[in-house]
Amino acid sequence: MASVLVVEDDQFVRSALIRHLTDAAHTVRSVGTALEALREVAQVGFDVVILDLGLPDLDGSEALKMLRGLSDVPVIVATARDDESEVVRLLNAGADDYLVKPFSAEHLSARLTAVLRRARGRASAPAGDSVIQVGGLQIDVRRRQAVLDGALLDLTRREFDLLTFLASRPGVVVARRELLAEVWQQSYGDDQTIDVHLSWLRRKLGETAARPRYLHTLRGVGVKLEPPA
């Protein structure tokens, strides 16, 4: 059971989401505008937010950025926009996952379960001192901080999780299916999300796919992280 905030201005869709989530034993609050959502998140603790992009007072992607300034609550974006550039923009703005409308109740349940599992897994991570060192890259797992050559990296939660998972296996080629299962907690999905996050990580690590330093992609096989030669 989870505490869920539904942000949706379409009353029909909103009612359907509330009914399904309530039937699944979740506690649900709902609002119809971005400003109401920001107020709710600031005042009430939620386990996850389901955010529609087509809100009447503020574009959902802008609302997402403002939400990220208030809280690290997991956010699932519900959108009718399914082009690649839009997906990249949503993930870059801090979305934990996204659903393209129309979607089934079963699809929502699967994504919600995966997002909650990831969030709770982070919360229950061991509190012991655990630092991973790979070349000039140092990752403090407990503090969730990564430093490269003495400079603190500004990473999203998913970027940190992906980097940590790869750094904990230096030199080992990790298949994309394993990344989906271990980092995204999904047994299915496409490569686009992984590629997007790898691209962001490379930029923050000061490298490119054509000139890698730490992250190396083996086409058709997977990804590995190893220190520069």
Number of C-alpha atoms within 10 A of each C-alpha: 12 17 16 22 24 22 26 25 19 13 10 9 12 17 14 12 19 19 13 15 22 15 10 12 11 15 16 17 15 20 18 19 21 27 16 14 23 21 13 16 18 13 9 10 13 19 18 22 25 22 28 28 23 20 19 13 13 14 14 22 23 14 22 26 15 16 24 17 10 13 13 15 18 23 23 24 25 22 20 14 14 12 8 12 9 13 22 16 13 23 20 16 18 22 24 24 20 20 21 12 12 10 12 9 12 10 11 19 14 11 18 21 16 18 22 18 14 19 18 12 11 14 10 8 10 11 10 8 9 12 16 16 17 18 13 13 20 20 23 15 19 14 11 14 16 22 16 17 11 10 11 13 17 13 16 19 16 17 19 20 19 20 20 22 16 21 23 15 15 17 17 14 17 19 15 18 18 14 20 19 14 15 19 23 17 18 12 10 13 10 12 12 17 18 14 17 20 21 16 17 23 18 12 15 18 13 16 18 13 8 11 15 17 25 25 20 18 12 7 8 12 16 19 19 24 19 15 11 6
